[in-house]
Amino acid sequence: MSYRTILSPVEAEIEIKRSRFLARLSPAADEAEARSVIAEARAEHPKARHHCSAFVLDTDSRTQRFSDDGEPAGTAGAPILDVVTGHDLTFVVAVVTRYFGGTLLGAGGLVRAYGQATSAAVERARIVTRRERVPVSAHVDYAQANALERAAGKRGWATRADYGGEVGLDVLVPLAEVADAVAMYADLTAGRAEPEVGEVEWV
């Protein structure tokens, strides 16, 4: 399994007919964190007319919420959500704060504006794919660590290393390939390594 998300918060701003749309895109681990980001936008821009938002959560994107925050129904939260889901992002909250410029944009204009502001933020975001992996770990000497890292790389497996007197090496593998990783340790350390299989992680 895998999912796409963003690494860190980003912001973008567009202006349409003197209305300013300030978009904020932020990672959110759960609904409480998503709502906290929305509350922060309100606190930072207390004079703005609207703070429209959407968030998507869970590895399968099953939790989806949006708010028009006083804009005509369907003109703000929904287009924000459409941009987030259109980029296949999850564990993400988007807030678009609007300072009214005195000119009505109409329903179609609002949909475009909120969508464009969110898209501008997505373009600035560093998007990453997280995959389900199991760490297979052991302490090995430096020569063995180098050989293991090379072999893991050839198989498309990521590694993590903690260098001290020995090397604490984690080889991160799909669940179906755990036995192959254990066998690799045995082959390249002449059976001296005693790898441990950890819990599933998203990396």
C-alpha positions in Angstrom: 0.0 0.0 0.0 1.0 3.6 -0.5 -0.3 7.1 -0.3 0.7 10.6 -1.4 1.0 13.6 1.0 3.0 16.7 1.5 6.1 17.1 3.6 5.6 20.6 5.1 3.1 23.5 5.1 3.1 25.9 2.1 1.2 29.1 1.3 0.2 30.9 -1.9 -1.8 34.0 -2.7 -3.8 35.1 -5.7 -5.8 38.3 -6.3 -9.0 38.5 -8.4 -10.9 41.8 -8.8 -9.2 43.1 -5.7 -10.3 40.1 -3.6 -7.3 38.4 -2.0 -7.2 34.6 -1.7 -4.6 33.3 0.7 -4.2 29.5 0.5 -2.5 27.4 3.1 -1.8 23.7 2.6 -0.6 21.7 5.6 0.0 18.1 6.6 -2.6 16.8 9.1 -2.3 13.5 10.9 -6.0 13.5 12.1 -9.2 15.6 12.2 -8.1 17.5 15.3 -4.9 18.6 13.7 -6.7 19.6 10.5 -9.2 21.7 12.5 -6.3 23.3 14.4 -4.8 24.5 11.2 -8.2 26.0 10.2 -8.4 27.7 13.6 -4.9 29.1 13.2 -5.9 30.7 9.8 -8.9 32.4 11.5 -6.7 33.7 14.3 -4.1 35.1 11.9 -6.6 36.8 9.7 -9.5 37.9 12.0 -10.6 40.6 9.5 -11.0 38.3 6.6 -14.6 37.6 5.4 -14.2 33.8 4.8 -11.9 30.9 5.8 -13.0 28.1 3.5 -11.4 24.7 3.9 -11.2 21.1 3.1 -9.2 18.1 4.4 -8.6 14.5 3.4 -7.4 11.9 5.9 -6.5 8.2 6.1 -4.3 6.1 3.9 -7.3 5.3 1.6 -8.5 9.0 1.7 -11.9 7.8 3.1 -12.3 10.8 5.5 -13.1 14.0 3.5 -14.6 17.2 4.9 -15.1 20.7 3.5 -16.6 24.0 4.5 -17.8 27.0 2.4 -17.7 29.2 5.6 -20.4 31.6 4.4 -19.7 31.6 0.7 -22.6 30.3 -1.5 -23.0 26.5 -1.2 -20.6 24.6 -3.4 -18.5 27.6 -4.4 -15.5 27.3 -2.1 -15.0 24.1 0.0 -15.9 21.8 -2.8 -13.5 23.2 -5.3 -10.8 23.2 -2.6 -11.5 19.6 -2.0 -11.5 18.8 -5.7 -7.9 20.1 -6.0 -6.7 18.1 -3.1 -8.3 14.9 -4.3 -7.4 15.6 -7.9 -3.7 15.5 -6.9 -4.4 12.2 -5.0 -3.3 13.8 -1.7 -4.2 12.6 1.8 -3.4 13.6 5.4 -3.7 17.1 4.1 -5.7 20.2 5.1 -6.2 23.2 2.8 -7.6 26.6 4.0 -8.3 29.5 1.7 -8.8 32.8 3.4 -10.6 35.5 1.4 -10.4 39.3 1.9 -13.3 40.7 0.0 -12.3 43.3 -2.6 -15.7 44.9 -3.1 -16.7 43.2 -6.4 -18.9 40.1 -6.5 -17.4 37.3 -8.4 -20.5 35.2 -9.0 -20.7 31.4 -8.3 -18.5 30.4 -11.3 -15.9 33.1 -10.4 -15.7 31.9 -6.8 -15.3 28.2 -7.8 -12.4 29.2 -10.1 -10.8 31.5 -7.5 -10.8 29.0 -4.7 -9.6 26.2 -7.0 -6.8 28.4 -8.4 -5.6 29.5 -5.0 -5.5 25.9 -3.8 -3.7 24.8 -6.9 -1.1 27.5 -6.5 -0.3 26.1 -3.0 -0.2 22.5 -4.3 2.4 23.7 -6.9 4.6 24.9 -4.1 4.3 21.8 -2.0 6.9 19.0 -1.9 4.8 15.9 -2.5 6.0 12.5 -1.3 4.8 9.0 -1.6 4.8 7.0 1.6 4.8 3.2 1.4 4.2 0.4 3.9 7.5 -1.1 4.8 8.8 -3.5 7.5 12.3 -2.9 9.1 14.5 -5.9 9.2 17.3 -4.9 11.5 20.7 -6.2 12.8 24.1 -5.0 14.1 26.9 -5.6 11.6 30.4 -4.5 11.0 31.2 -1.7 8.5 32.2 -3.9 5.6 29.1 -6.0 6.0 26.9 -2.8 6.2 28.4 -1.6 2.9 27.7 -5.0 1.2 24.2 -5.1 2.7 23.3 -1.6 1.6 24.5 -2.3 -1.9 22.5 -5.5 -2.1 19.4 -3.8 -0.7 19.7 -1.0 -3.2 19.8 -3.4 -6.1 16.5 -4.9 -4.9 14.9 -1.5 -4.5 14.9 -1.6 -0.7 15.7 1.5 1.4 18.1 1.4 4.4 18.7 3.3 7.6 22.0 3.1 9.4 23.2 4.2 12.9 27.0 4.3 12.9 28.8 3.5 16.2 31.3 0.8 17.1 29.1 -1.3 14.9 26.5 -0.4 12.4 22.8 -0.7 13.4 21.3 -1.4 10.0 17.6 -1.3 9.1 16.5 -2.7 5.7 13.0 -1.5 4.9 11.1 -4.0 2.8 7.6 -4.8 1.7 5.8 -7.3 4.0 6.0 -10.0 1.3 9.8 -9.7 1.1 10.7 -10.0 4.8 12.0 -13.6 4.3 14.2 -12.4 1.4 15.7 -9.7 3.6 16.5 -12.2 6.4 18.1 -14.5 3.9 20.2 -11.6 2.5 21.6 -10.9 6.0 22.4 -14.6 6.4 24.1 -14.7 3.0 26.2 -11.6 3.4 27.3 -12.0 7.0 27.9 -15.8 6.8 25.0 -16.3 9.2 26.6 -14.1 12.0 23.9 -11.4 11.9 20.7 -12.0 13.9 18.1 -9.8 12.2 15.0 -8.8 13.9 11.7 -8.0 12.1 10.0 -4.9 13.3 6.5 -3.4 13.0 5.1 -2.1 9.8 6.0 1.6 9.2 5.0 4.2 6.6 8.2 5.5 5.0 
